[in-house]
Amino acid sequence: MNIVIINGPNLNLLGRRETSIYGNKSFDNYLAELRAAYHGLNIEYVQSNCEGTIIDYLHQYGFTANAIILNAGAYTHTSIAIADAIRAINAPVIEVHISNIHAREEYRRQSMIAGACRGTIAGFGLDSYRLAIESIINNQ
């Protein structure tokens, strides 16, 4: 099974940015743990701070991957274009957030992409990605 994780803006700074919200572990370190725990899966990973590049990744992987895990970062709350890209592809997309977006600032409580996704997992720290993988495995 091929799962692609796409991370959006500022998630390349995990472990260094707002550690009280996002924790102090880098995504690269967490990704190594995920790959070790799910060694039977092919877990690809890409990250971009640019909306258009995230759309390009959705197009690139959306017809070949079994599923996509997407943390669109702040684009979650603003990007109709990313929602449209999700609707245009075949692979199911799981929206993931490290923090509980519903317990944060008002503008973070609305997701423009949720309606295009199979589901949303938020608020469990980096473990949100593992929960997304489990949902993909259990709902194939």
The first five atom37 places (N, CA, C, CB, O) and aatype in JSON, in Angstrom:
{
  "aatype": [12, 2, 9, 19, 9, 9, 2, 7, 14, 2, 10, 2, 10, 10, 7, 1, 1, 6, 16, 15, 9, 18, 7, 2, 11, 15, 13, 3, 2, 18, 10, 0, 6, 10, 1, 0, 0, 18, 8, 7, 10, 2, 9, 6, 18, 19, 5, 15, 2, 4, 6, 7, 16, 9, 9, 3, 18, 10, 8, 5, 18, 7, 13, 16, 0, 2, 0, 9, 9, 10, 2, 0, 7, 0, 18, 16, 8, 16, 15, 9, 0, 9, 0, 3, 0, 9, 1, 0, 9, 2, 0, 14, 19, 9, 6, 19, 8, 9, 15, 2, 9, 8, 0, 1, 6, 6, 18, 1, 1, 5, 15, 12, 9, 0, 7, 0, 4, 1, 7, 16, 9, 0, 7, 13, 7, 10, 3, 15, 18, 1, 10, 0, 9, 6, 15, 9, 9, 2, 2, 5],
  "atom_mask": [
    [1, 1, 1, 1, 1],
    [1, 1, 1, 1, 1],
    [1, 1, 1, 1, 1],
    [1, 1, 1, 1, 1],
    [1, 1, 1, 1, 1],
    [1, 1, 1, 1, 1],
    [1, 1, 1, 1, 1],
    [1, 1, 1, 0, 1],
    [1, 1, 1, 1, 1],
    [1, 1, 1, 1, 1],
    [1, 1, 1, 1, 1],
    [1, 1, 1, 1, 1],
    [1, 1, 1, 1, 1],
    [1, 1, 1, 1, 1],
    [1, 1, 1, 0, 1],
    [1, 1, 1, 1, 1],
    [1, 1, 1, 1, 1],
    [1, 1, 1, 1, 1],
    [1, 1, 1, 1, 1],
    [1, 1, 1, 1, 1],
    [1, 1, 1, 1, 1],
    [1, 1, 1, 1, 1],
    [1, 1, 1, 0, 1],
    [1, 1, 1, 1, 1],
    [1, 1, 1, 1, 1],
    [1, 1, 1, 1, 1],
    [1, 1, 1, 1, 1],
    [1, 1, 1, 1, 1],
    [1, 1, 1, 1, 1],
    [1, 1, 1, 1, 1],
    [1, 1, 1, 1, 1],
    [1, 1, 1, 1, 1],
    [1, 1, 1, 1, 1],
    [1, 1, 1, 1, 1],
    [1, 1, 1, 1, 1],
    [1, 1, 1, 1, 1],
    [1, 1, 1, 1, 1],
    [1, 1, 1, 1, 1],
    [1, 1, 1, 1, 1],
    [1, 1, 1, 0, 1],
    [1, 1, 1, 1, 1],
    [1, 1, 1, 1, 1],
    [1, 1, 1, 1, 1],
    [1, 1, 1, 1, 1],
    [1, 1, 1, 1, 1],
    [1, 1, 1, 1, 1],
    [1, 1, 1, 1, 1],
    [1, 1, 1, 1, 1],
    [1, 1, 1, 1, 1],
    [1, 1, 1, 1, 1],
    [1, 1, 1, 1, 1],
    [1, 1, 1, 0, 1],
    [1, 1, 1, 1, 1],
    [1, 1, 1, 1, 1],
    [1, 1, 1, 1, 1],
    [1, 1, 1, 1, 1],
    [1, 1, 1, 1, 1],
    [1, 1, 1, 1, 1],
    [1, 1, 1, 1, 1],
    [1, 1, 1, 1, 1],
    [1, 1, 1, 1, 1],
    [1, 1, 1, 0, 1],
    [1, 1, 1, 1, 1],
    [1, 1, 1, 1, 1],
    [1, 1, 1, 1, 1],
    [1, 1, 1, 1, 1],
    [1, 1, 1, 1, 1],
    [1, 1, 1, 1, 1],
    [1, 1, 1, 1, 1],
    [1, 1, 1, 1, 1],
    [1, 1, 1, 1, 1],
    [1, 1, 1, 1, 1],
    [1, 1, 1, 0, 1],
    [1, 1, 1, 1, 1],
    [1, 1, 1, 1, 1],
    [1, 1, 1, 1, 1],
    [1, 1, 1, 1, 1],
    [1, 1, 1, 1, 1],
    [1, 1, 1, 1, 1],
    [1, 1, 1, 1, 1],
    [1, 1, 1, 1, 1],
    [1, 1, 1, 1, 1],
    [1, 1, 1, 1, 1],
    [1, 1, 1, 1, 1],
    [1, 1, 1, 1, 1],
    [1, 1, 1, 1, 1],
    [1, 1, 1, 1, 1],
    [1, 1, 1, 1, 1],
    [1, 1, 1, 1, 1],
    [1, 1, 1, 1, 1],
    [1, 1, 1, 1, 1],
    [1, 1, 1, 1, 1],
    [1, 1, 1, 1, 1],
    [1, 1, 1, 1, 1],
    [1, 1, 1, 1, 1],
    [1, 1, 1, 1, 1],
    [1, 1, 1, 1, 1],
    [1, 1, 1, 1, 1],
    [1, 1, 1, 1, 1],
    [1, 1, 1, 1, 1],
    [1, 1, 1, 1, 1],
    [1, 1, 1, 1, 1],
    [1, 1, 1, 1, 1],
    [1, 1, 1, 1, 1],
    [1, 1, 1, 1, 1],
    [1, 1, 1, 1, 1],
    [1, 1, 1, 1, 1],
    [1, 1, 1, 1, 1],
    [1, 1, 1, 1, 1],
    [1, 1, 1, 1, 1],
    [1, 1, 1, 1, 1],
    [1, 1, 1, 1, 1],
    [1, 1, 1, 1, 1],
    [1, 1, 1, 1, 1],
    [1, 1, 1, 0, 1],
    [1, 1, 1, 1, 1],
    [1, 1, 1, 1, 1],
    [1, 1, 1, 1, 1],
    [1, 1, 1, 0, 1],
    [1, 1, 1, 1, 1],
    [1, 1, 1, 1, 1],
    [1, 1, 1, 1, 1],
    [1, 1, 1, 0, 1],
    [1, 1, 1, 1, 1],
    [1, 1, 1, 0, 1],
    [1, 1, 1, 1, 1],
    [1, 1, 1, 1, 1],
    [1, 1, 1, 1, 1],
    [1, 1, 1, 1, 1],
    [1, 1, 1, 1, 1],
    [1, 1, 1, 1, 1],
    [1, 1, 1, 1, 1],
    [1, 1, 1, 1, 1],
    [1, 1, 1, 1, 1],
    [1, 1, 1, 1, 1],
    [1, 1, 1, 1, 1],
    [1, 1, 1, 1, 1],
    [1, 1, 1, 1, 1],
    [1, 1, 1, 1, 1],
    [1, 1, 1, 1, 1]
  ],
  "atom_positions": [
    [[0.84, -1.18, 0.0], [0.0, 0.0, 0.0], [0.89, 1.24, 0.0], [-0.96, 0.0, 1.21], [1.87, 1.32, 0.73]],
    [[0.51, 2.2, -0.84], [1.27, 3.43, -0.98], [0.47, 4.59, -0.38], [1.6, 3.7, -2.46], [-0.6, 4.95, -0.88]],
    [[1.0, 5.18, 0.69], [0.39, 6.34, 1.35], [1.33, 7.52, 1.2], [0.09, 6.04, 2.86], [2.53, 7.4, 1.44]],
    [[0.78, 8.66, 0.82], [1.57, 9.87, 0.67], [1.13, 10.87, 1.72], [1.43, 10.46, -0.76], [-0.07, 11.15, 1.87]],
    [[2.09, 11.42, 2.44], [1.84, 12.5, 3.39], [2.28, 13.79, 2.73], [2.6, 12.26, 4.75], [3.42, 13.93, 2.29]],
    [[1.36, 14.75, 2.68], [1.67, 16.08, 2.15], [1.49, 17.07, 3.28], [0.74, 16.44, 0.91], [0.4, 17.21, 3.84]],
    [[2.56, 17.76, 3.62], [2.51, 18.8, 4.65], [2.64, 20.16, 4.0], [3.63, 18.59, 5.7], [3.4, 20.36, 3.05]],
    [[1.88, 21.1, 4.53], [1.84, 22.45, 4.0], [2.77, 23.41, 4.72], [0.0, 0.0, 0.0], [3.77, 23.01, 5.31]],
    [[2.43, 24.7, 4.65], [3.32, 25.76, 5.09], [3.71, 25.68, 6.56], [2.69, 27.07, 4.82], [2.9, 25.39, 7.44]],
    [[4.98, 25.94, 6.77], [5.62, 26.05, 8.08], [5.78, 24.72, 8.81], [4.83, 26.99, 8.94], [6.37, 24.68, 9.89]],
    [[5.28, 23.64, 8.24], [5.42, 22.35, 8.91], [6.84, 21.79, 8.77], [4.42, 21.35, 8.35], [7.2, 20.83, 9.45]],
    [[7.64, 22.4, 7.91], [9.07, 22.07, 7.86], [9.79, 22.56, 9.11], [9.71, 22.69, 6.61], [10.94, 22.18, 9.34]],
    [[9.14, 23.39, 9.9], [9.75, 23.94, 11.11], [9.32, 23.21, 12.38], [9.42, 25.4, 11.23], [9.61, 23.66, 13.49]],
    [[8.62, 22.08, 12.23], [8.19, 21.34, 13.42], [9.39, 21.0, 14.29], [7.43, 20.04, 13.03], [10.47, 20.66, 13.8]],
    [[9.19, 21.11, 15.57], [10.27, 20.89, 16.53], [10.98, 22.17, 16.92], [0.0, 0.0, 0.0], [11.68, 22.23, 17.92]],
    [[10.77, 23.22, 16.1], [11.4, 24.5, 16.37], [10.4, 25.64, 16.5], [12.39, 24.83, 15.29], [10.7, 26.66, 17.1]],
    [[9.2, 25.47, 15.94], [8.21, 26.56, 15.95], [7.13, 26.27, 16.98], [7.58, 26.75, 14.55], [6.64, 25.15, 17.07]],
    [[6.77, 27.24, 17.72], [5.66, 27.15, 18.66], [5.55, 25.76, 19.29], [4.35, 27.51, 17.96], [4.54, 25.06, 19.14]],
    [[6.59, 25.38, 19.98], [6.65, 24.02, 20.54], [5.55, 23.76, 21.56], [8.0, 23.78, 21.19], [5.2, 22.6, 21.8]],
    [[5.01, 24.79, 22.16], [3.9, 24.59, 23.11], [2.64, 24.11, 22.39], [3.6, 25.9, 23.87], [1.78, 23.49, 23.01]],
    [[2.54, 24.38, 21.11], [1.39, 23.93, 20.31], [1.74, 22.68, 19.52], [0.93, 25.04, 19.36], [0.96, 21.72, 19.49]],
    [[2.91, 22.68, 18.87], [3.25, 21.64, 17.9], [4.27, 20.62, 18.4], [3.78, 22.29, 16.67], [4.6, 19.68, 17.67]],
    [[4.77, 20.78, 19.6], [5.72, 19.83, 20.15], [7.15, 20.14, 19.72], [0.0, 0.0, 0.0], [7.39, 21.07, 18.96]],
    [[8.08, 19.34, 20.22], [9.49, 19.61, 19.96], [10.17, 18.55, 19.1], [10.23, 19.73, 21.26], [11.4, 18.49, 19.05]],
    [[9.39, 17.73, 18.43], [9.94, 16.7, 17.55], [9.82, 17.16, 16.1], [9.22, 15.34, 17.75], [8.77, 17.67, 15.68]],
    [[10.9, 16.99, 15.34], [10.84, 17.32, 13.92], [10.0, 16.3, 13.18], [12.26, 17.4, 13.32], [9.85, 15.16, 13.64]],
    [[9.45, 16.7, 12.04], [8.65, 15.74, 11.28], [9.53, 14.64, 10.72], [7.89, 16.45, 10.15], [9.08, 13.49, 10.62]],
    [[10.75, 14.94, 10.34], [11.65, 13.9, 9.83], [11.86, 12.8, 10.88], [13.0, 14.51, 9.43], [11.86, 11.62, 10.54]],
    [[12.04, 13.18, 12.13], [12.2, 12.18, 13.19], [10.93, 11.37, 13.38], [12.6, 12.85, 14.52], [10.98, 10.16, 13.55]],
    [[9.79, 12.05, 13.35], [8.52, 11.34, 13.49], [8.26, 10.42, 12.29], [7.37, 12.34, 13.64], [7.76, 9.31, 12.46]],
    [[8.6, 10.88, 11.11], [8.42, 10.07, 9.9], [9.22, 8.77, 9.98], [8.83, 10.87, 8.65], [8.73, 7.72, 9.57]],
    [[10.42, 8.84, 10.5], [11.22, 7.62, 10.68], [10.51, 6.64, 11.61], [12.62, 7.96, 11.25], [10.52, 5.43, 11.37]],
    [[9.89, 7.15, 12.65], [9.12, 6.29, 13.57], [7.92, 5.67, 12.86], [8.66, 7.1, 14.8], [7.64, 4.48, 13.04]],
    [[7.2, 6.46, 12.07], [6.06, 5.94, 11.33], [6.48, 4.84, 10.39], [5.36, 7.06, 10.56], [5.85, 3.78, 10.33]],
    [[7.54, 5.08, 9.64], [8.0, 4.08, 8.67], [8.45, 2.8, 9.37], [9.15, 4.64, 7.84], [8.23, 1.71, 8.84]],
    [[9.05, 2.93, 10.53], [9.46, 1.73, 11.28], [8.25, 0.98, 11.8], [10.39, 2.12, 12.45], [8.23, -0.25, 11.78]],
    [[7.25, 1.69, 12.26], [6.05, 1.05, 12.81], [5.2, 0.42, 11.72], [5.22, 2.07, 13.59], [4.51, -0.57, 11.97]],
    [[5.24, 0.97, 10.52], [4.44, 0.47, 9.41], [5.36, 0.07, 8.25], [3.41, 1.55, 8.94], [5.2, 0.53, 7.13]],
    [[6.31, -0.8, 8.56], [7.34, -1.17, 7.58], [6.76, -1.86, 6.35], [8.36, -2.06, 8.22], [7.43, -1.94, 5.32]],
    [[5.54, -2.37, 6.43], [4.9, -3.0, 5.28], [4.26, -2.02, 4.33], [0.0, 0.0, 0.0], [3.8, -2.4, 3.25]],
    [[4.21, -0.76, 4.71], [3.62, 0.29, 3.87], [4.72, 1.11, 3.22], [2.68, 1.19, 4.7], [5.8, 1.28, 3.78]],
    [[4.43, 1.62, 2.04], [5.31, 2.6, 1.42], [4.74, 3.97, 1.78], [5.41, 2.39, -0.14], [3.7, 4.38, 1.26]],
    [[5.45, 4.68, 2.66], [5.01, 6.01, 3.1], [5.92, 7.04, 2.47], [5.01, 6.14, 4.67], [7.09, 7.17, 2.84]],
    [[5.38, 7.78, 1.5], [6.13, 8.86, 0.87], [5.79, 10.16, 1.58], [5.8, 8.96, -0.66], [4.73, 10.29, 2.18]],
    [[6.72, 11.12, 1.52], [6.51, 12.38, 2.22], [7.0, 13.54, 1.37], [7.22, 12.37, 3.58], [8.1, 13.5, 0.82]],
    [[6.17, 14.57, 1.27], [6.55, 15.82, 0.64], [6.01, 16.98, 1.47], [6.01, 15.89, -0.82], [5.05, 16.83, 2.22]],
    [[6.66, 18.12, 1.34], [6.24, 19.31, 2.08], [6.47, 20.51, 1.19], [7.01, 19.46, 3.43], [7.45, 20.56, 0.44]],
    [[5.56, 21.49, 1.28], [5.76, 22.75, 0.56], [5.1, 23.88, 1.32], [5.2, 22.65, -0.87], [4.07, 23.71, 1.97]],
    [[5.71, 25.04, 1.21], [5.13, 26.26, 1.76], [4.26, 26.98, 0.72], [6.23, 27.18, 2.25], [3.68, 28.02, 1.03]],
    [[4.17, 26.43, -0.49], [3.47, 27.08, -1.6], [2.19, 26.34, -1.96], [4.39, 27.16, -2.82], [2.2, 25.13, -2.17]],
    [[1.1, 27.07, -2.03], [-0.21, 26.49, -2.33], [-0.2, 25.75, -3.66], [-1.27, 27.58, -2.35], [-0.71, 24.63, -3.74]],
    [[0.36, 26.34, -4.7], [0.38, 25.71, -6.01], [1.15, 24.41, -6.02], [0.0, 0.0, 0.0], [0.77, 23.46, -6.71]],
    [[2.22, 24.35, -5.27], [3.0, 23.11, -5.2], [2.22, 22.02, -4.49], [4.34, 23.36, -4.48], [2.3, 20.85, -4.87]],
    [[1.46, 22.37, -3.47], [0.61, 21.38, -2.79], [-0.42, 20.84, -3.77], [-0.09, 22.01, -1.54], [-0.68, 19.64, -3.79]],
    [[-1.0, 21.7, -4.57], [-1.95, 21.26, -5.6], [-1.25, 20.35, -6.61], [-2.57, 22.48, -6.33], [-1.8, 19.32, -7.0]],
    [[-0.05, 20.71, -7.02], [0.73, 19.86, -7.93], [0.97, 18.48, -7.31], [2.07, 20.52, -8.28], [0.87, 17.46, -8.0]],
    [[1.29, 18.43, -6.02], [1.49, 17.14, -5.34], [0.2, 16.32, -5.33], [1.99, 17.34, -3.9], [0.23, 15.12, -5.56]],
    [[-0.92, 16.97, -5.07], [-2.2, 16.26, -5.09], [-2.46, 15.67, -6.47], [-3.35, 17.19, -4.7], [-2.91, 14.53, -6.58]],
    [[-2.17, 16.43, -7.53], [-2.33, 15.92, -8.89], [-1.36, 14.79, -9.17], [-2.14, 17.05, -9.9], [-1.72, 13.8, -9.81]],
    [[-0.12, 14.94, -8.71], [0.92, 13.94, -8.97], [0.61, 12.6, -8.32], [2.27, 14.45, -8.47], [0.75, 11.56, -8.96]],
    [[0.18, 12.62, -7.07], [-0.02, 11.38, -6.32], [-1.48, 10.92, -6.29], [0.47, 11.57, -4.91], [-1.76, 9.79, -5.91]],
    [[-2.4, 11.78, -6.67], [-3.81, 11.52, -6.48], [-4.42, 10.44, -7.36], [0.0, 0.0, 0.0], [-5.56, 10.04, -7.15]],
    [[-3.66, 9.97, -8.35], [-4.17, 8.91, -9.22], [-3.38, 7.62, -9.07], [-4.14, 9.38, -10.66], [-3.7, 6.62, -9.72]],
    [[-2.33, 7.63, -8.24], [-1.51, 6.43, -8.06], [-1.44, 5.95, -6.61], [-0.11, 6.69, -8.56], [-1.29, 4.76, -6.37]],
    [[-1.55, 6.86, -5.65], [-1.46, 6.49, -4.23], [-2.77, 5.83, -3.8], [-1.16, 7.73, -3.35], [-3.83, 6.1, -4.35]],
    [[-2.67, 4.96, -2.8], [-3.87, 4.37, -2.21], [-4.6, 5.39, -1.35], [-3.5, 3.14, -1.37], [-5.82, 5.33, -1.23]],
    [[-3.86, 6.32, -0.76], [-4.46, 7.36, 0.08], [-3.44, 8.47, 0.3], [-4.94, 6.78, 1.44], [-2.23, 8.27, 0.17]],
    [[-3.97, 9.64, 0.62], [-3.14, 10.81, 0.92], [-3.53, 11.34, 2.29], [-3.29, 11.91, -0.19], [-4.72, 11.47, 2.6]],
    [[-2.53, 11.64, 3.09], [-2.72, 12.33, 4.36], [-2.25, 13.76, 4.13], [-1.93, 11.62, 5.56], [-1.1, 13.99, 3.77]],
    [[-3.15, 14.72, 4.34], [-2.84, 16.12, 4.05], [-2.99, 16.98, 5.28], [-3.74, 16.63, 2.94], [-4.06, 17.07, 5.88]],
    [[-1.89, 17.63, 5.65], [-1.94, 18.72, 6.62], [-1.65, 19.98, 5.84], [-0.91, 18.51, 7.82], [-0.49, 20.31, 5.59]],
    [[-2.69, 20.67, 5.44], [-2.54, 21.85, 4.59], [-2.13, 23.1, 5.37], [-3.84, 22.12, 3.86], [-2.03, 24.18, 4.8]],
    [[-1.9, 22.95, 6.68], [-1.51, 24.1, 7.48], [-2.54, 25.21, 7.35], [0.0, 0.0, 0.0], [-3.74, 24.95, 7.33]],
    [[-2.07, 26.43, 7.27], [-2.97, 27.58, 7.2], [-3.82, 27.6, 5.94], [-2.19, 28.85, 7.3], [-4.85, 28.27, 5.9]],
    [[-3.39, 26.9, 4.89], [-4.22, 26.82, 3.67], [-5.54, 26.08, 3.94], [-3.45, 26.11, 2.54], [-6.48, 26.21, 3.16]],
    [[-5.59, 25.33, 5.01], [-6.84, 24.67, 5.4], [-7.98, 25.67, 5.46], [-6.68, 23.97, 6.75], [-9.11, 25.37, 5.08]],
    [[-7.69, 26.85, 5.94], [-8.71, 27.84, 6.25], [-8.97, 28.83, 5.1], [-8.31, 28.6, 7.47], [-9.83, 29.7, 5.21]],
    [[-8.21, 28.69, 4.01], [-8.31, 29.7, 2.96], [-8.4, 29.15, 1.54], [-7.14, 30.59, 3.03], [-8.79, 29.88, 0.63]],
    [[-8.06, 27.88, 1.32], [-7.83, 27.43, -0.05], [-8.97, 26.63, -0.67], [-6.6, 26.62, -0.09], [-9.12, 25.43, -0.41]],
    [[-9.75, 27.3, -1.46], [-10.74, 26.62, -2.28], [-10.03, 25.82, -3.37], [-11.74, 27.64, -2.9], [-10.52, 24.77, -3.78]],
    [[-8.89, 26.31, -3.83], [-8.14, 25.62, -4.88], [-7.66, 24.25, -4.42], [-6.95, 26.47, -5.31], [-7.69, 23.3, -5.2]],
    [[-7.21, 24.14, -3.18], [-6.79, 22.82, -2.66], [-8.01, 21.92, -2.53], [-6.07, 22.96, -1.3], [-7.92, 20.73, -2.84]],
    [[-9.12, 22.44, -2.08], [-10.35, 21.63, -1.99], [-10.75, 21.13, -3.37], [-11.51, 22.45, -1.37], [-11.14, 19.97, -3.52]],
    [[-10.66, 21.99, -4.37], [-10.99, 21.57, -5.73], [-10.04, 20.48, -6.23], [-10.95, 22.77, -6.68], [-10.47, 19.54, -6.9]],
    [[-8.76, 20.6, -5.9], [-7.78, 19.58, -6.3], [-8.09, 18.24, -5.64], [-6.35, 20.02, -5.94], [-7.95, 17.19, -6.27]],
    [[-8.5, 18.26, -4.39], [-8.87, 17.02, -3.69], [-10.07, 16.38, -4.39], [-9.19, 17.31, -2.19], [-10.09, 15.16, -4.58]],
    [[-11.04, 17.17, -4.76], [-12.23, 16.64, -5.44], [-11.89, 16.07, -6.82], [-13.29, 17.73, -5.57], [-12.61, 15.21, -7.32]],
    [[-10.81, 16.55, -7.43], [-10.46, 16.15, -8.79], [-9.69, 14.83, -8.87], [-9.65, 17.22, -9.43], [-9.54, 14.28, -9.95]],
    [[-9.2, 14.33, -7.74], [-8.35, 13.13, -7.76], [-9.12, 11.9, -7.28], [-7.1, 13.34, -6.89], [-10.22, 12.01, -6.74]],
    [[-8.51, 10.74, -7.48], [-9.14, 9.48, -7.08], [-8.8, 9.04, -5.66], [-8.74, 8.4, -8.04], [-9.64, 8.45, -4.98]],
    [[-7.61, 9.32, -5.21], [-7.16, 8.85, -3.9], [-7.95, 9.53, -2.79], [-5.65, 9.09, -3.7], [-8.16, 10.74, -2.84]],
    [[-8.4, 8.77, -1.79], [-9.03, 9.42, -0.64], [-8.01, 10.24, 0.13], [-9.68, 8.37, 0.29], [-6.85, 9.87, 0.26]],
    [[-8.47, 11.37, 0.65], [-7.6, 12.28, 1.39], [-8.12, 12.39, 2.82], [-7.53, 13.69, 0.71], [-9.3, 12.64, 3.05]],
    [[-7.21, 12.22, 3.76], [-7.51, 12.4, 5.18], [-6.87, 13.73, 5.59], [-6.98, 11.19, 6.06], [-5.65, 13.91, 5.49]],
    [[-7.69, 14.65, 6.07], [-7.2, 15.94, 6.57], [-6.67, 15.72, 7.99], [-8.33, 17.03, 6.55], [-7.35, 15.13, 8.83]],
    [[-5.47, 16.21, 8.25], [-4.83, 16.02, 9.55], [-4.36, 17.36, 10.09], [-3.65, 15.02, 9.45], [-3.87, 18.22, 9.34]],
    [[-4.52, 17.53, 11.4], [-3.98, 18.69, 12.1], [-3.34, 18.23, 13.39], [-5.08, 19.75, 12.38], [-3.87, 17.36, 14.08]],
    [[-2.22, 18.81, 13.72], [-1.51, 18.47, 14.95], [-2.26, 19.04, 16.15], [-0.05, 19.0, 14.9], [-2.44, 18.36, 17.16]],
    [[-2.68, 20.28, 16.03], [-3.43, 20.92, 17.13], [-4.92, 20.72, 16.9], [-3.09, 22.43, 17.23], [-5.35, 20.33, 15.82]],
    [[-5.69, 20.99, 17.93], [-7.15, 20.95, 17.8], [-7.58, 22.31, 17.25], [-7.85, 20.63, 19.18], [-7.69, 23.28, 17.99]],
    [[-7.82, 22.36, 15.94], [-8.14, 23.64, 15.3], [-9.44, 24.23, 15.84], [-8.24, 23.47, 13.79], [-9.66, 25.44, 15.73]],
    [[-10.29, 23.41, 16.4], [-11.58, 23.89, 16.92], [-11.45, 24.55, 18.3], [-12.57, 22.73, 17.01], [-12.39, 25.17, 18.78]],
    [[-10.29, 24.41, 18.92], [-10.05, 25.03, 20.22], [-9.09, 26.22, 20.11], [-9.48, 23.99, 21.19], [-8.63, 26.76, 21.12]],
    [[-8.81, 26.62, 18.88], [-7.87, 27.73, 18.66], [-8.61, 28.98, 18.22], [-6.81, 27.33, 17.61], [-9.81, 29.11, 18.44]],
    [[-7.91, 29.88, 17.6], [-8.49, 31.14, 17.16], [-9.69, 30.88, 16.24], [-7.43, 32.01, 16.44], [-9.75, 29.86, 15.55]],
    [[-10.61, 31.81, 16.26], [-11.85, 31.66, 15.49], [-11.57, 31.37, 14.01], [-12.71, 32.93, 15.62], [-12.22, 30.51, 13.42]],
    [[-10.62, 32.08, 13.42], [-10.35, 31.9, 11.99], [-9.78, 30.52, 11.67], [-9.38, 32.97, 11.51], [-9.82, 30.1, 10.51]],
    [[-9.26, 29.8, 12.66], [-8.74, 28.45, 12.41], [-9.82, 27.37, 12.53], [-7.62, 28.15, 13.39], [-9.56, 26.21, 12.23]],
    [[-11.0, 27.73, 12.95], [-12.04, 26.74, 13.21], [-12.79, 26.32, 11.95], [-13.02, 27.28, 14.22], [-13.52, 25.33, 11.98]],
    [[-12.63, 27.04, 10.87], [-13.29, 26.72, 9.61], [-12.29, 26.07, 8.66], [-13.91, 27.99, 8.97], [-11.23, 26.64, 8.39]],
    [[-12.63, 24.89, 8.15], [-11.79, 24.22, 7.16], [-12.45, 24.32, 5.8], [-11.54, 22.73, 7.55], [-13.6, 23.91, 5.63]],
    [[-11.73, 24.87, 4.85], [-12.23, 24.95, 3.47], [-12.07, 23.62, 2.75], [-11.49, 26.05, 2.71], [-12.68, 23.41, 1.7]],
    [[-11.25, 22.71, 3.29], [-10.97, 21.45, 2.59], [-11.72, 20.25, 3.18], [-9.5, 21.18, 2.62], [-11.79, 19.21, 2.54]],
    [[-12.26, 20.38, 4.38], [-12.86, 19.24, 5.07], [-13.95, 18.56, 4.25], [-13.44, 19.68, 6.4], [-14.03, 17.33, 4.23]],
    [[-14.78, 19.33, 3.57], [-15.87, 18.76, 2.8], [-15.41, 17.92, 1.63], [0.0, 0.0, 0.0], [-16.18, 17.1, 1.12]],
    [[-14.18, 18.11, 1.19], [-13.63, 17.34, 0.07], [-12.87, 16.1, 0.55], [-12.71, 18.2, -0.76], [-12.51, 15.25, -0.25]],
    [[-12.64, 16.01, 1.86], [-11.83, 14.92, 2.41], [-12.71, 13.78, 2.93], [-10.94, 15.44, 3.54], [-13.89, 13.97, 3.24]],
    [[-12.11, 12.6, 3.01], [-12.82, 11.45, 3.59], [-13.11, 11.69, 5.06], [-12.0, 10.16, 3.41], [-14.17, 11.3, 5.56]],
    [[-12.19, 12.33, 5.75], [-12.37, 12.61, 7.17], [-11.29, 13.53, 7.67], [0.0, 0.0, 0.0], [-10.36, 13.88, 6.95]],
    [[-11.43, 13.93, 8.93], [-10.49, 14.85, 9.56], [-10.07, 14.3, 10.92], [-11.12, 16.26, 9.72], [-10.89, 13.82, 11.7]],
    [[-8.77, 14.39, 11.18], [-8.22, 14.01, 12.49], [-7.44, 15.22, 13.0], [-7.3, 12.71, 12.4], [-6.55, 15.72, 12.31]],
    [[-7.77, 15.69, 14.19], [-7.13, 16.89, 14.72], [-6.97, 16.79, 16.23], [-7.94, 18.14, 14.35], [-7.81, 16.22, 16.93]],
    [[-5.87, 17.37, 16.71], [-5.72, 17.57, 18.13], [-4.93, 16.51, 18.87], [0.0, 0.0, 0.0], [-4.86, 16.56, 20.1]],
    [[-4.35, 15.56, 18.18], [-3.62, 14.49, 18.85], [-2.12, 14.6, 18.65], [-4.09, 13.14, 18.35], [-1.39, 13.61, 18.74]],
    [[-1.64, 15.82, 18.39], [-0.23, 16.02, 18.15], [0.2, 15.28, 16.89], [0.0, 0.0, 0.0], [-0.61, 15.05, 16.0]],
    [[1.46, 14.92, 16.83], [1.94, 14.18, 15.67], [1.25, 12.83, 15.53], [3.44, 13.98, 15.76], [1.21, 12.26, 14.44]],
    [[0.71, 12.33, 16.62], [-0.01, 11.06, 16.58], [-1.23, 11.12, 15.65], [-0.45, 10.66, 17.99], [-1.76, 10.07, 15.28]],
    [[-1.67, 12.32, 15.28], [-2.77, 12.45, 14.32], [-2.43, 11.75, 13.01], [-3.08, 13.94, 14.07], [-3.32, 11.2, 12.36]],
    [[-1.16, 11.77, 12.61], [-0.75, 11.09, 11.37], [-0.88, 9.57, 11.52], [0.71, 11.47, 11.02], [-1.33, 8.9, 10.59]],
    [[-0.49, 9.03, 12.66], [-0.63, 7.59, 12.89], [-2.11, 7.2, 12.87], [0.02, 7.19, 14.24], [-2.47, 6.17, 12.3]],
    [[-2.94, 8.01, 13.49], [-4.37, 7.72, 13.49], [-4.94, 7.75, 12.07], [-5.12, 8.73, 14.37], [-5.83, 6.96, 11.74]],
    [[-4.42, 8.64, 11.24], [-4.85, 8.67, 9.84], [-4.43, 7.39, 9.11], [-4.27, 9.9, 9.12], [-5.21, 6.83, 8.34]],
    [[-3.21, 6.93, 9.36], [-2.76, 5.68, 8.74], [-3.63, 4.53, 9.18], [-1.29, 5.4, 9.1], [-4.02, 3.69, 8.37]],
    [[-3.95, 4.48, 10.48], [-4.82, 3.4, 10.98], [-6.2, 3.46, 10.3], [-4.98, 3.51, 12.51], [-6.78, 2.42, 9.97]],
    [[-6.72, 4.66, 10.11], [-8.03, 4.77, 9.45], [-7.96, 4.3, 8.01], [-8.54, 6.22, 9.51], [-8.91, 3.69, 7.5]],
    [[-6.86, 4.57, 7.34], [-6.69, 4.11, 5.97], [-6.61, 2.59, 5.91], [-5.43, 4.74, 5.34], [-7.26, 1.95, 5.09]],
    [[-5.81, 2.01, 6.79], [-5.67, 0.55, 6.83], [-7.0, -0.12, 7.14], [-4.63, 0.16, 7.88], [-7.35, -1.12, 6.51]],
    [[-7.74, 0.41, 8.09], [-8.97, -0.21, 8.54], [-10.17, 0.05, 7.64], [-9.29, 0.26, 9.91], [-11.22, -0.58, 7.8]],
    [[-10.04, 0.97, 6.71], [-11.17, 1.31, 5.83], [-10.87, 1.06, 4.36], [-11.57, 2.75, 6.02], [-11.48, 1.68, 3.48]],
    [[-9.95, 0.18, 4.08], [-9.62, -0.14, 2.68], [-10.69, -0.98, 2.05], [-8.3, -0.85, 2.59], [-10.57, -1.34, 0.88]]
  ]
}
